[in-house]
C-alpha cells in the first residue's frame, strides 16, 4: 500500500516536471520522458505495474543520464538549484542528467517492486 501512495506522489511530481518543459528547445523529448514517468507512476498507484515499460524507461534513461552526468564536475550545487534560466549549456546538461537519473531510479523501483 505504501508503494501505491508513493507512486501517486511521484506521478504528481513528474507531472510538475512535465509542465515546466514547454519552454525548452527540445520540449517534446522531455515532455515524453516525464509524461511516461507520470503515466507509469499513476498506473502503479492504481495497482497496474507495467514492468516491461518501466524496465525500458529505466535502462534508457540510465544510459542517457550517463552521457550527461559528467557535467556535474563543472558546476556547483548552487548553480544546479539556482535560477531556472539557462545560464550555460553545462548547467543545463547537469540538470538534465540529474532529472534522467531520478526517472531511472524511480523506474527501477516500479520495475522491481510489485504494486499489486
Backbone atoms as SQL, in Angstrom:
CREATE TABLE atoms (id INTEGER PRIMARY KEY, chain TEXT, resi INTEGER, resn TEXT, atom TEXT, x REAL, y REAL, z REAL);
INSERT INTO atoms VALUES
  (1, 'A', 1, 'UNK', 'N', 0.820, -1.197, 0.000),
  (2, 'A', 1, 'UNK', 'CA', 0.000, 0.000, 0.000),
  (3, 'A', 1, 'UNK', 'C', 0.864, 1.262, 0.000),
  (4, 'A', 2, 'UNK', 'N', 1.977, 1.206, 0.732),
  (5, 'A', 2, 'UNK', 'CA', 2.838, 2.391, 0.799),
  (6, 'A', 2, 'UNK', 'C', 3.421, 2.724, -0.564),
  (7, 'A', 3, 'UNK', 'N', 3.716, 1.693, -1.362),
  (8, 'A', 3, 'UNK', 'CA', 4.268, 1.939, -2.696),
  (9, 'A', 3, 'UNK', 'C', 3.247, 2.646, -3.583),
  (10, 'A', 4, 'UNK', 'N', 1.998, 2.302, -3.447),
  (11, 'A', 4, 'UNK', 'CA', 0.964, 2.968, -4.241),
  (12, 'A', 4, 'UNK', 'C', 0.856, 4.446, -3.890),
  (13, 'A', 5, 'UNK', 'N', 0.966, 4.764, -2.622),
  (14, 'A', 5, 'UNK', 'CA', 0.915, 6.170, -2.203),
  (15, 'A', 5, 'UNK', 'C', 2.125, 6.951, -2.716),
  (16, 'A', 6, 'UNK', 'N', 3.284, 6.344, -2.612),
  (17, 'A', 6, 'UNK', 'CA', 4.495, 6.998, -3.116),
  (18, 'A', 6, 'UNK', 'C', 4.406, 7.153, -4.632),
  (19, 'A', 7, 'UNK', 'N', 3.876, 6.139, -5.308),
  (20, 'A', 7, 'UNK', 'CA', 3.734, 6.210, -6.762),
  (21, 'A', 7, 'UNK', 'C', 2.815, 7.353, -7.174),
  (22, 'A', 8, 'UNK', 'N', 1.745, 7.563, -6.434),
  (23, 'A', 8, 'UNK', 'CA', 0.850, 8.680, -6.737),
  (24, 'A', 8, 'UNK', 'C', 1.584, 10.012, -6.562),
  (25, 'A', 9, 'UNK', 'N', 2.360, 10.122, -5.492),
  (26, 'A', 9, 'UNK', 'CA', 3.147, 11.337, -5.272),
  (27, 'A', 9, 'UNK', 'C', 4.178, 11.557, -6.365),
  (28, 'A', 10, 'UNK', 'N', 4.827, 10.480, -6.793),
  (29, 'A', 10, 'UNK', 'CA', 5.805, 10.598, -7.874),
  (30, 'A', 10, 'UNK', 'C', 5.126, 10.976, -9.180),
  (31, 'A', 11, 'UNK', 'N', 3.920, 10.475, -9.398),
  (32, 'A', 11, 'UNK', 'CA', 3.172, 10.851, -10.589),
  (33, 'A', 11, 'UNK', 'C', 2.904, 12.349, -10.622),
  (34, 'A', 12, 'UNK', 'N', 2.512, 12.898, -9.481),
  (35, 'A', 12, 'UNK', 'CA', 2.285, 14.344, -9.386),
  (36, 'A', 12, 'UNK', 'C', 3.590, 15.094, -9.616),
  (37, 'A', 13, 'UNK', 'N', 4.676, 14.610, -9.032),
  (38, 'A', 13, 'UNK', 'CA', 5.984, 15.244, -9.215),
  (39, 'A', 13, 'UNK', 'C', 6.378, 15.254, -10.693),
  (40, 'A', 14, 'UNK', 'N', 6.214, 14.126, -11.364),
  (41, 'A', 14, 'UNK', 'CA', 6.580, 14.052, -12.779),
  (42, 'A', 14, 'UNK', 'C', 5.659, 14.903, -13.653),
  (43, 'A', 15, 'UNK', 'N', 4.404, 15.048, -13.255),
  (44, 'A', 15, 'UNK', 'CA', 3.534, 15.984, -13.973),
  (45, 'A', 15, 'UNK', 'C', 4.054, 17.411, -13.833),
  (46, 'A', 16, 'UNK', 'N', 4.538, 17.722, -12.638),
  (47, 'A', 16, 'UNK', 'CA', 5.152, 19.037, -12.431),
  (48, 'A', 16, 'UNK', 'C', 6.383, 19.224, -13.297),
  (49, 'A', 17, 'UNK', 'N', 7.219, 18.194, -13.355),
  (50, 'A', 17, 'UNK', 'CA', 8.404, 18.255, -14.224),
  (51, 'A', 17, 'UNK', 'C', 7.987, 18.455, -15.677),
  (52, 'A', 18, 'UNK', 'N', 6.918, 17.755, -16.070),
  (53, 'A', 18, 'UNK', 'CA', 6.427, 17.863, -17.441),
  (54, 'A', 18, 'UNK', 'C', 5.981, 19.285, -17.748),
  (55, 'A', 19, 'UNK', 'N', 5.293, 19.892, -16.812),
  (56, 'A', 19, 'UNK', 'CA', 4.697, 21.209, -17.058),
  (57, 'A', 19, 'UNK', 'C', 5.726, 22.312, -17.283),
  (58, 'A', 20, 'UNK', 'N', 6.934, 22.141, -16.791),
  (59, 'A', 20, 'UNK', 'CA', 7.941, 23.192, -16.961),
  (60, 'A', 20, 'UNK', 'C', 8.847, 22.962, -18.163),
  (61, 'A', 21, 'UNK', 'N', 8.528, 21.973, -18.989),
  (62, 'A', 21, 'UNK', 'CA', 9.384, 21.657, -20.133),
  (63, 'A', 21, 'UNK', 'C', 8.988, 22.370, -21.423),
  (64, 'A', 22, 'UNK', 'N', 7.829, 22.993, -21.455),
  (65, 'A', 22, 'UNK', 'CA', 7.307, 23.524, -22.707),
  (66, 'A', 22, 'UNK', 'C', 8.081, 24.720, -23.252),
  (67, 'A', 23, 'UNK', 'N', 8.934, 25.332, -22.438),
  (68, 'A', 23, 'UNK', 'CA', 9.759, 26.442, -22.944),
  (69, 'A', 23, 'UNK', 'C', 11.151, 25.984, -23.361),
  (70, 'A', 24, 'UNK', 'N', 11.401, 24.691, -23.309),
  (71, 'A', 24, 'UNK', 'CA', 12.698, 24.118, -23.662),
  (72, 'A', 24, 'UNK', 'C', 12.767, 23.935, -25.183),
  (73, 'A', 25, 'UNK', 'N', 13.925, 24.145, -25.775),
  (74, 'A', 25, 'UNK', 'CA', 14.046, 23.949, -27.226),
  (75, 'A', 25, 'UNK', 'C', 13.675, 22.539, -27.693),
  (76, 'A', 26, 'UNK', 'N', 13.995, 21.528, -26.881),
  (77, 'A', 26, 'UNK', 'CA', 13.641, 20.144, -27.238),
  (78, 'A', 26, 'UNK', 'C', 12.557, 19.625, -26.287),
  (79, 'A', 27, 'UNK', 'N', 11.524, 20.438, -26.145),
  (80, 'A', 27, 'UNK', 'CA', 10.462, 20.169, -25.172),
  (81, 'A', 27, 'UNK', 'C', 9.762, 18.839, -25.394),
  (82, 'A', 28, 'UNK', 'N', 9.545, 18.445, -26.636),
  (83, 'A', 28, 'UNK', 'CA', 8.794, 17.218, -26.901),
  (84, 'A', 28, 'UNK', 'C', 9.496, 15.995, -26.303),
  (85, 'A', 29, 'UNK', 'N', 10.797, 15.979, -26.366),
  (86, 'A', 29, 'UNK', 'CA', 11.578, 14.879, -25.808),
  (87, 'A', 29, 'UNK', 'C', 11.379, 14.786, -24.295),
  (88, 'A', 30, 'UNK', 'N', 11.483, 15.927, -23.630),
  (89, 'A', 30, 'UNK', 'CA', 11.381, 15.954, -22.172),
  (90, 'A', 30, 'UNK', 'C', 9.954, 15.745, -21.700),
  (91, 'A', 31, 'UNK', 'N', 8.988, 16.284, -22.423),
  (92, 'A', 31, 'UNK', 'CA', 7.587, 16.038, -22.081),
  (93, 'A', 31, 'UNK', 'C', 7.303, 14.547, -22.203),
  (94, 'A', 32, 'UNK', 'N', 7.878, 13.911, -23.209),
  (95, 'A', 32, 'UNK', 'CA', 7.715, 12.469, -23.368),
  (96, 'A', 32, 'UNK', 'C', 8.298, 11.683, -22.213),
  (97, 'A', 33, 'UNK', 'N', 9.528, 11.999, -21.841),
  (98, 'A', 33, 'UNK', 'CA', 10.196, 11.271, -20.750),
  (99, 'A', 33, 'UNK', 'C', 9.438, 11.441, -19.446),
  (100, 'A', 34, 'UNK', 'N', 9.145, 12.688, -19.083),
  (101, 'A', 34, 'UNK', 'CA', 8.467, 12.930, -17.810),
  (102, 'A', 34, 'UNK', 'C', 7.000, 12.516, -17.862),
  (103, 'A', 35, 'UNK', 'N', 6.369, 12.642, -19.032),
  (104, 'A', 35, 'UNK', 'CA', 4.983, 12.213, -19.176),
  (105, 'A', 35, 'UNK', 'C', 4.832, 10.714, -19.019),
  (106, 'A', 36, 'UNK', 'N', 5.721, 9.948, -19.641),
  (107, 'A', 36, 'UNK', 'CA', 5.690, 8.488, -19.487),
  (108, 'A', 36, 'UNK', 'C', 5.968, 8.116, -18.032),
  (109, 'A', 37, 'UNK', 'N', 6.887, 8.832, -17.392),
  (110, 'A', 37, 'UNK', 'CA', 7.173, 8.570, -15.977),
  (111, 'A', 37, 'UNK', 'C', 5.936, 8.806, -15.121),
  (112, 'A', 38, 'UNK', 'N', 5.215, 9.880, -15.403),
  (113, 'A', 38, 'UNK', 'CA', 3.982, 10.169, -14.669),
  (114, 'A', 38, 'UNK', 'C', 2.952, 9.070, -14.921),
  (115, 'A', 39, 'UNK', 'N', 2.800, 8.676, -16.176),
  (116, 'A', 39, 'UNK', 'CA', 1.832, 7.640, -16.530),
  (117, 'A', 39, 'UNK', 'C', 2.144, 6.326, -15.811),
  (118, 'A', 40, 'UNK', 'N', 3.394, 5.923, -15.827),
  (119, 'A', 40, 'UNK', 'CA', 3.781, 4.687, -15.148),
  (120, 'A', 40, 'UNK', 'C', 3.556, 4.784, -13.638),
  (121, 'A', 41, 'UNK', 'N', 3.806, 5.959, -13.091),
  (122, 'A', 41, 'UNK', 'CA', 3.604, 6.158, -11.652),
  (123, 'A', 41, 'UNK', 'C', 2.131, 6.059, -11.292),
  (124, 'A', 42, 'UNK', 'N', 1.266, 6.716, -12.072),
  (125, 'A', 42, 'UNK', 'CA', -0.168, 6.650, -11.791),
  (126, 'A', 42, 'UNK', 'C', -0.710, 5.242, -12.016),
  (127, 'A', 43, 'UNK', 'N', -0.185, 4.539, -13.004),
  (128, 'A', 43, 'UNK', 'CA', -0.593, 3.149, -13.223),
  (129, 'A', 43, 'UNK', 'C', -0.216, 2.300, -12.011),
  (130, 'A', 44, 'UNK', 'N', 0.986, 2.501, -11.498),
  (131, 'A', 44, 'UNK', 'CA', 1.424, 1.747, -10.315),
  (132, 'A', 44, 'UNK', 'C', 0.576, 2.103, -9.102),
  (133, 'A', 45, 'UNK', 'N', 0.176, 3.361, -8.982),
  (134, 'A', 45, 'UNK', 'CA', -0.651, 3.755, -7.835),
  (135, 'A', 45, 'UNK', 'C', -2.036, 3.113, -7.907),
  (136, 'A', 46, 'UNK', 'N', -2.458, 2.742, -9.113),
  (137, 'A', 46, 'UNK', 'CA', -3.742, 2.056, -9.294),
  (138, 'A', 46, 'UNK', 'C', -3.589, 0.534, -9.249),
  (139, 'A', 47, 'UNK', 'N', -2.367, 0.062, -9.043),
  (140, 'A', 47, 'UNK', 'CA', -2.127, -1.373, -8.938),
  (141, 'A', 47, 'UNK', 'C', -1.785, -2.059, -10.240),
  (142, 'A', 48, 'UNK', 'N', -1.499, -1.292, -11.266),
  (143, 'A', 48, 'UNK', 'CA', -1.144, -1.867, -12.565),
  (144, 'A', 48, 'UNK', 'C', 0.340, -1.627, -12.838),
  (145, 'A', 49, 'UNK', 'N', 1.149, -2.617, -12.580),
  (146, 'A', 49, 'UNK', 'CA', 2.577, -2.485, -12.808),
  (147, 'A', 49, 'UNK', 'C', 2.950, -2.862, -14.227),
  (148, 'A', 50, 'UNK', 'N', 3.396, -1.925, -14.992),
  (149, 'A', 50, 'UNK', 'CA', 3.847, -2.181, -16.356),
  (150, 'A', 50, 'UNK', 'C', 5.354, -2.373, -16.302),
  (151, 'A', 51, 'UNK', 'N', 5.760, -3.566, -15.880),
  (152, 'A', 51, 'UNK', 'CA', 7.175, -3.802, -15.607),
  (153, 'A', 51, 'UNK', 'C', 8.055, -3.706, -16.840),
  (154, 'A', 52, 'UNK', 'N', 7.577, -4.186, -17.976),
  (155, 'A', 52, 'UNK', 'CA', 8.431, -4.125, -19.166),
  (156, 'A', 52, 'UNK', 'C', 8.659, -2.676, -19.609),
  (157, 'A', 53, 'UNK', 'N', 7.626, -1.844, -19.525),
  (158, 'A', 53, 'UNK', 'CA', 7.779, -0.430, -19.878),
  (159, 'A', 53, 'UNK', 'C', 8.676, 0.279, -18.854),
  (160, 'A', 54, 'UNK', 'N', 8.518, -0.065, -17.593),
  (161, 'A', 54, 'UNK', 'CA', 9.378, 0.519, -16.554),
  (162, 'A', 54, 'UNK', 'C', 10.830, 0.117, -16.768),
  (163, 'A', 55, 'UNK', 'N', 11.053, -1.131, -17.160),
  (164, 'A', 55, 'UNK', 'CA', 12.412, -1.611, -17.418),
  (165, 'A', 55, 'UNK', 'C', 13.041, -0.851, -18.578),
  (166, 'A', 56, 'UNK', 'N', 12.290, -0.686, -19.650),
  (167, 'A', 56, 'UNK', 'CA', 12.808, 0.057, -20.807),
  (168, 'A', 56, 'UNK', 'C', 13.130, 1.501, -20.445),
  (169, 'A', 57, 'UNK', 'N', 12.224, 2.135, -19.716),
  (170, 'A', 57, 'UNK', 'CA', 12.460, 3.525, -19.314),
  (171, 'A', 57, 'UNK', 'C', 13.661, 3.617, -18.385),
  (172, 'A', 58, 'UNK', 'N', 13.770, 2.687, -17.456),
  (173, 'A', 58, 'UNK', 'CA', 14.895, 2.672, -16.518),
  (174, 'A', 58, 'UNK', 'C', 16.226, 2.567, -17.256),
  (175, 'A', 59, 'UNK', 'N', 16.338, 1.591, -18.112),
  (176, 'A', 59, 'UNK', 'CA', 17.611, 1.359, -18.797),
  (177, 'A', 59, 'UNK', 'C', 17.937, 2.471, -19.793),
  (178, 'A', 60, 'UNK', 'N', 16.931, 2.949, -20.493),
  (179, 'A', 60, 'UNK', 'CA', 17.151, 4.024, -21.457),
  (180, 'A', 60, 'UNK', 'C', 17.582, 5.325, -20.806),
  (181, 'A', 61, 'UNK', 'N', 16.881, 5.708, -19.732),
  (182, 'A', 61, 'UNK', 'CA', 17.239, 6.969, -19.063),
  (183, 'A', 61, 'UNK', 'C', 18.547, 6.837, -18.282),
  (184, 'A', 62, 'UNK', 'N', 18.850, 5.641, -17.802),
  (185, 'A', 62, 'UNK', 'CA', 20.135, 5.448, -17.129),
  (186, 'A', 62, 'UNK', 'C', 21.284, 5.638, -18.111),
  (187, 'A', 63, 'UNK', 'N', 21.163, 5.043, -19.277),
  (188, 'A', 63, 'UNK', 'CA', 22.204, 5.196, -20.296),
  (189, 'A', 63, 'UNK', 'C', 22.328, 6.654, -20.737),
  (190, 'A', 64, 'UNK', 'N', 21.205, 7.304, -20.929),
  (191, 'A', 64, 'UNK', 'CA', 21.220, 8.705, -21.357),
  (192, 'A', 64, 'UNK', 'C', 21.816, 9.604, -20.278),
  (193, 'A', 65, 'UNK', 'N', 21.441, 9.355, -19.020),
  (194, 'A', 65, 'UNK', 'CA', 21.980, 10.183, -17.936),
  (195, 'A', 65, 'UNK', 'C', 23.494, 10.018, -17.810),
  (196, 'A', 66, 'UNK', 'N', 23.993, 8.828, -18.115),
  (197, 'A', 66, 'UNK', 'CA', 25.438, 8.586, -18.035),
  (198, 'A', 66, 'UNK', 'C', 26.206, 9.477, -18.999),
  (199, 'A', 67, 'UNK', 'N', 25.559, 9.901, -20.078),
  (200, 'A', 67, 'UNK', 'CA', 26.241, 10.794, -21.024),
  (201, 'A', 67, 'UNK', 'C', 26.236, 12.243, -20.554),
  (202, 'A', 68, 'UNK', 'N', 25.313, 12.595, -19.647),
  (203, 'A', 68, 'UNK', 'CA', 25.187, 13.982, -19.198),
  (204, 'A', 68, 'UNK', 'C', 25.765, 14.233, -17.803),
  (205, 'A', 69, 'UNK', 'N', 25.767, 13.225, -16.961),
  (206, 'A', 69, 'UNK', 'CA', 26.204, 13.420, -15.578),
  (207, 'A', 69, 'UNK', 'C', 27.667, 13.839, -15.408),
  (208, 'A', 70, 'UNK', 'N', 28.566, 13.541, -16.335),
  (209, 'A', 70, 'UNK', 'CA', 29.928, 14.056, -16.169),
  (210, 'A', 70, 'UNK', 'C', 29.993, 15.592, -16.065),
  (211, 'A', 71, 'UNK', 'N', 28.966, 16.269, -16.535),
  (212, 'A', 71, 'UNK', 'CA', 28.929, 17.736, -16.430),
  (213, 'A', 71, 'UNK', 'C', 28.841, 18.205, -14.979),
  (214, 'A', 72, 'UNK', 'N', 28.451, 17.317, -14.073),
  (215, 'A', 72, 'UNK', 'CA', 28.361, 17.691, -12.657),
  (216, 'A', 72, 'UNK', 'C', 29.706, 18.137, -12.092),
  (217, 'A', 73, 'UNK', 'N', 30.787, 17.669, -12.697),
  (218, 'A', 73, 'UNK', 'CA', 32.121, 18.068, -12.217),
  (219, 'A', 73, 'UNK', 'C', 32.388, 19.550, -12.425),
  (220, 'A', 74, 'UNK', 'N', 31.649, 20.165, -13.329),
  (221, 'A', 74, 'UNK', 'CA', 31.940, 21.534, -13.727),
  (222, 'A', 74, 'UNK', 'C', 30.949, 22.555, -13.194),
  (223, 'A', 75, 'UNK', 'N', 30.021, 22.116, -12.339),
  (224, 'A', 75, 'UNK', 'CA', 29.023, 23.040, -11.799),
  (225, 'A', 75, 'UNK', 'C', 28.945, 22.892, -10.284),
  (226, 'A', 76, 'UNK', 'N', 28.389, 23.908, -9.652),
  (227, 'A', 76, 'UNK', 'CA', 28.198, 23.869, -8.207),
  (228, 'A', 76, 'UNK', 'C', 26.746, 23.511, -7.899),
  (229, 'A', 77, 'UNK', 'N', 26.508, 23.130, -6.663),
  (230, 'A', 77, 'UNK', 'CA', 25.145, 22.827, -6.227),
  (231, 'A', 77, 'UNK', 'C', 24.271, 24.067, -6.382),
  (232, 'A', 78, 'UNK', 'N', 24.811, 25.234, -6.061),
  (233, 'A', 78, 'UNK', 'CA', 24.058, 26.486, -6.192),
  (234, 'A', 78, 'UNK', 'C', 23.652, 26.738, -7.643),
  (235, 'A', 79, 'UNK', 'N', 24.503, 26.391, -8.581),
  (236, 'A', 79, 'UNK', 'CA', 24.165, 26.582, -9.995),
  (237, 'A', 79, 'UNK', 'C', 23.071, 25.613, -10.444),
  (238, 'A', 80, 'UNK', 'N', 23.127, 24.394, -9.932),
  (239, 'A', 80, 'UNK', 'CA', 22.128, 23.400, -10.308),
  (240, 'A', 80, 'UNK', 'C', 20.751, 23.786, -9.773),
  (241, 'A', 81, 'UNK', 'N', 20.703, 24.206, -8.521),
  (242, 'A', 81, 'UNK', 'CA', 19.423, 24.514, -7.894),
  (243, 'A', 81, 'UNK', 'C', 19.116, 26.007, -7.878),
  (244, 'A', 82, 'UNK', 'N', 19.896, 26.771, -8.627),
  (245, 'A', 82, 'UNK', 'CA', 19.692, 28.216, -8.712),
  (246, 'A', 82, 'UNK', 'C', 18.569, 28.574, -9.664),
  (247, 'A', 83, 'UNK', 'N', 18.608, 29.772, -10.212),
  (248, 'A', 83, 'UNK', 'CA', 17.550, 30.220, -11.129),
  (249, 'A', 83, 'UNK', 'C', 17.365, 29.235, -12.284),
  (250, 'A', 84, 'UNK', 'N', 16.115, 29.064, -12.686),
  (251, 'A', 84, 'UNK', 'CA', 15.791, 28.084, -13.715),
  (252, 'A', 84, 'UNK', 'C', 16.232, 28.505, -15.112),
  (253, 'A', 85, 'UNK', 'N', 16.579, 29.748, -15.274),
  (254, 'A', 85, 'UNK', 'CA', 17.017, 30.224, -16.591),
  (255, 'A', 85, 'UNK', 'C', 18.283, 29.489, -17.012),
  (256, 'A', 86, 'UNK', 'N', 18.396, 29.238, -18.309),
  (257, 'A', 86, 'UNK', 'CA', 19.570, 28.539, -18.811),
  (258, 'A', 86, 'UNK', 'C', 20.751, 29.506, -18.842),
  (259, 'A', 87, 'UNK', 'N', 21.648, 29.325, -17.884),
  (260, 'A', 87, 'UNK', 'CA', 22.815, 30.197, -17.796),
  (261, 'A', 87, 'UNK', 'C', 23.966, 29.680, -18.636),
  (262, 'A', 88, 'UNK', 'N', 24.059, 28.362, -18.762),
  (263, 'A', 88, 'UNK', 'CA', 25.103, 27.775, -19.600),
  (264, 'A', 88, 'UNK', 'C', 24.680, 26.370, -20.003),
  (265, 'A', 89, 'UNK', 'N', 25.267, 25.880, -21.061),
  (266, 'A', 89, 'UNK', 'CA', 24.972, 24.532, -21.543),
  (267, 'A', 89, 'UNK', 'C', 25.397, 23.491, -20.516),
  (268, 'A', 90, 'UNK', 'N', 26.483, 23.758, -19.812),
  (269, 'A', 90, 'UNK', 'CA', 26.988, 22.818, -18.809),
  (270, 'A', 90, 'UNK', 'C', 25.992, 22.651, -17.670),
  (271, 'A', 91, 'UNK', 'N', 25.457, 23.758, -17.172),
  (272, 'A', 91, 'UNK', 'CA', 24.471, 23.693, -16.091),
  (273, 'A', 91, 'UNK', 'C', 23.223, 22.971, -16.576),
  (274, 'A', 92, 'UNK', 'N', 22.781, 23.286, -17.769),
  (275, 'A', 92, 'UNK', 'CA', 21.585, 22.650, -18.339),
  (276, 'A', 92, 'UNK', 'C', 21.769, 21.143, -18.458),
  (277, 'A', 93, 'UNK', 'N', 22.913, 20.716, -18.947),
  (278, 'A', 93, 'UNK', 'CA', 23.156, 19.284, -19.107),
  (279, 'A', 93, 'UNK', 'C', 23.275, 18.579, -17.760),
  (280, 'A', 94, 'UNK', 'N', 23.855, 19.238, -16.769),
  (281, 'A', 94, 'UNK', 'CA', 23.940, 18.644, -15.431),
  (282, 'A', 94, 'UNK', 'C', 22.533, 18.461, -14.860),
  (283, 'A', 95, 'UNK', 'N', 21.683, 19.462, -15.020),
  (284, 'A', 95, 'UNK', 'CA', 20.293, 19.353, -14.550),
  (285, 'A', 95, 'UNK', 'C', 19.549, 18.252, -15.278),
  (286, 'A', 96, 'UNK', 'N', 19.723, 18.188, -16.579),
  (287, 'A', 96, 'UNK', 'CA', 19.060, 17.146, -17.369),
  (288, 'A', 96, 'UNK', 'C', 19.521, 15.758, -16.933),
  (289, 'A', 97, 'UNK', 'N', 20.816, 15.612, -16.685),
  (290, 'A', 97, 'UNK', 'CA', 21.349, 14.332, -16.236),
  (291, 'A', 97, 'UNK', 'C', 20.758, 13.904, -14.904),
  (292, 'A', 98, 'UNK', 'N', 20.598, 14.862, -13.994),
  (293, 'A', 98, 'UNK', 'CA', 20.001, 14.532, -12.698),
  (294, 'A', 98, 'UNK', 'C', 18.527, 14.170, -12.846),
  (295, 'A', 99, 'UNK', 'N', 17.821, 14.885, -13.705),
  (296, 'A', 99, 'UNK', 'CA', 16.423, 14.551, -13.955),
  (297, 'A', 99, 'UNK', 'C', 16.275, 13.154, -14.514),
  (298, 'A', 100, 'UNK', 'N', 17.129, 12.811, -15.450),
  (299, 'A', 100, 'UNK', 'CA', 17.095, 11.466, -16.027),
  (300, 'A', 100, 'UNK', 'C', 17.451, 10.401, -14.990),
  (301, 'A', 101, 'UNK', 'N', 18.365, 10.732, -14.101),
  (302, 'A', 101, 'UNK', 'CA', 18.727, 9.787, -13.045),
  (303, 'A', 101, 'UNK', 'C', 17.542, 9.551, -12.107),
  (304, 'A', 102, 'UNK', 'N', 16.807, 10.605, -11.788),
  (305, 'A', 102, 'UNK', 'CA', 15.604, 10.453, -10.957),
  (306, 'A', 102, 'UNK', 'C', 14.604, 9.536, -11.657),
  (307, 'A', 103, 'UNK', 'N', 14.378, 9.779, -12.940),
  (308, 'A', 103, 'UNK', 'CA', 13.461, 8.929, -13.714),
  (309, 'A', 103, 'UNK', 'C', 13.955, 7.487, -13.703),
  (310, 'A', 104, 'UNK', 'N', 15.233, 7.284, -13.925),
  (311, 'A', 104, 'UNK', 'CA', 15.789, 5.941, -13.977),
  (312, 'A', 104, 'UNK', 'C', 15.643, 5.214, -12.642),
  (313, 'A', 105, 'UNK', 'N', 15.967, 5.887, -11.554),
  (314, 'A', 105, 'UNK', 'CA', 15.871, 5.250, -10.232),
  (315, 'A', 105, 'UNK', 'C', 14.429, 4.899, -9.891),
  (316, 'A', 106, 'UNK', 'N', 13.504, 5.822, -10.169),
  (317, 'A', 106, 'UNK', 'CA', 12.102, 5.537, -9.877),
  (318, 'A', 106, 'UNK', 'C', 11.578, 4.425, -10.786),
  (319, 'A', 107, 'UNK', 'N', 11.972, 4.432, -12.027),
  (320, 'A', 107, 'UNK', 'CA', 11.546, 3.367, -12.953),
  (321, 'A', 107, 'UNK', 'C', 12.076, 2.015, -12.487),
  (322, 'A', 108, 'UNK', 'N', 13.270, 2.011, -11.906),
  (323, 'A', 108, 'UNK', 'CA', 13.816, 0.764, -11.363),
  (324, 'A', 108, 'UNK', 'C', 12.950, 0.248, -10.215),
  (325, 'A', 109, 'UNK', 'N', 12.474, 1.164, -9.376),
  (326, 'A', 109, 'UNK', 'CA', 11.570, 0.762, -8.277),
  (327, 'A', 109, 'UNK', 'C', 10.316, 0.144, -8.859),
  (328, 'A', 110, 'UNK', 'N', 9.732, 0.801, -9.872),
  (329, 'A', 110, 'UNK', 'CA', 8.499, 0.276, -10.478),
  (330, 'A', 110, 'UNK', 'C', 8.737, -1.034, -11.210),
  (331, 'A', 111, 'UNK', 'N', 9.912, -1.219, -11.705),
  (332, 'A', 111, 'UNK', 'CA', 10.280, -2.443, -12.412),
  (333, 'A', 111, 'UNK', 'C', 10.392, -3.615, -11.432),
  (334, 'A', 112, 'UNK', 'N', 11.000, -3.350, -10.291),
  (335, 'A', 112, 'UNK', 'CA', 11.349, -4.414, -9.348),
  (336, 'A', 112, 'UNK', 'C', 10.260, -4.681, -8.300),
  (337, 'A', 113, 'UNK', 'N', 9.669, -3.606, -7.777),
  (338, 'A', 113, 'UNK', 'CA', 8.716, -3.753, -6.667),
  (339, 'A', 113, 'UNK', 'C', 7.314, -4.058, -7.189),
  (340, 'A', 114, 'UNK', 'N', 6.657, -5.048, -6.614),
  (341, 'A', 114, 'UNK', 'CA', 5.289, -5.344, -7.032),
  (342, 'A', 114, 'UNK', 'C', 4.315, -4.278, -6.512),
  (343, 'A', 115, 'UNK', 'N', 3.355, -3.909, -7.353),
  (344, 'A', 115, 'UNK', 'CA', 2.376, -2.901, -6.940),
  (345, 'A', 115, 'UNK', 'C', 0.982, -3.488, -6.766),
  (346, 'A', 116, 'UNK', 'N', 0.846, -4.783, -6.914),
  (347, 'A', 116, 'UNK', 'CA', -0.490, -5.404, -6.787),
  (348, 'A', 116, 'UNK', 'C', -0.746, -5.869, -5.382);
